Every structure is written in C-alpha cells, then in structure tokens.
C-alpha cells in the first residue's frame, strides 16, 4: 500500500461565480451566476494554498465539473483512486449546492471529509447554514484550518463551454462561458498556485 494523501478541494472559485464584473486582458466581462459572498473567501483560500505549497511538494490537478455533482465526471474517481487520496478538505462555492452535494458524495465513497469554515460561501446564508449542518450530521467535520501534510490540490471547476450541457434546472439561470474567461480561477488563488509552479 502506498502513502495515503490528503487533498485540498477548491470548488468553483472562477470569475463567473465570484465577480459581477471582471477584467481580463483589457476587456470587461460580466459574471453569469455570482455568489455575492464569493469575494470574501478568495484570500482565505489563497492563504490555504500558500500554506500547503510552503509545507511540502504538492500535486495540482484541475478537473472539469459541468454539473453540481463533481462525480458525474468519471475522471474524478479515477484520479483520487490513482493518487491514493483518503481525506479531503473542502473549500469554495456554494454551501447549499456544490459544497453540500459533493461533501455527501465524498462521504458516501468512504472519504474522511472536512469542510473548512471561513473558506466556503453560500448564495443564501440561511440555506447555506442548513446545508452545512446537514453535511455535519452526515459525518463531515467542520474545521478551521488544513494540516501541514496536504499532498494534492484539486480544482473542481465548472467550465460550461459551448460543448457543455447547460444548467437549466430550478431557479438557476442557464449560462455558458463561451468566449469569456469566466471559467478561469480567480486571480488571488491562481497567483498562489502559479507561485508554487515557479518554485518547482
């Protein structure tokens, strides 16, 4: 048996979900499905990335997540099995949808599952609080930090390009990121990750 790894999960911290308006290469774009509190967790997540990459060598992977449930991309289960991940620390957007659903997904598959307080945000604070409470009742631990021995950072990010299936269910507006940098990881987190690549 190889070493079991701990993974920092960063969920949907992309321009389209964080900024009402954002600039990229001199052009201005509008976010299509903005979580108003998303901006408040950019720096806390970037700080976790810096902590992880300063502690040891960390592998970085970005996997497309075109549905609420990241496990609809079969590559996710293959990657976590290949890497030997057995514990995850979840951050990102949003508490009552992707954080909640995917925390349950990791728990159902037998992973030790942690949600990092102060590093996730809801669309609706009341619904977010209820969702985190339910995830906790199902076995997710609420923690305030990550350990020093994170071995993997997984970016699970909604791409929604012209080739992806649109979200059209419930009250969520359908959207596509065709021709925009909407699916690009927000700058503070991207810079923390890029600093790690330069150090290698």
C-alpha angles and dihedrals in degrees: 000000000000127000114293112234135214117221133205107216117205109192123202099327091158133137095254093057099041109038131056086201129008138173127228125176092342097311128106122226135182124233112240103203107020124186100208094214094048093098091059093064100045096090096040090053092045088053090054090050091051091049092050096048094043092053099055145327108304129194116225125207131174117204125187115245110189095163134049088255109066090198091071083081101076089203090074095064091041092051097047091047092048092050095044095235113173103163131045134194110204127211136159138048138025127359099199097042123022099013092049097042096045094043086058089046092055092044092051089054093053101256122145098244127202130179114206109227114227090022099079129062136195134220088224116027095212094048090044092053091050092048093051090048090054092047089051091050088053092055108276113137119225109222135175100214144014125250122253093247101069105147102181137035114203119195107201103188135174107235104177096180123167088278096054131091111258122237104242103154131113118342096327112115115238113248143173129195095213112151094004135095087234093125093052115115110254114268103251092052093041091052092050089051093045091051087059092052091051090052093057 
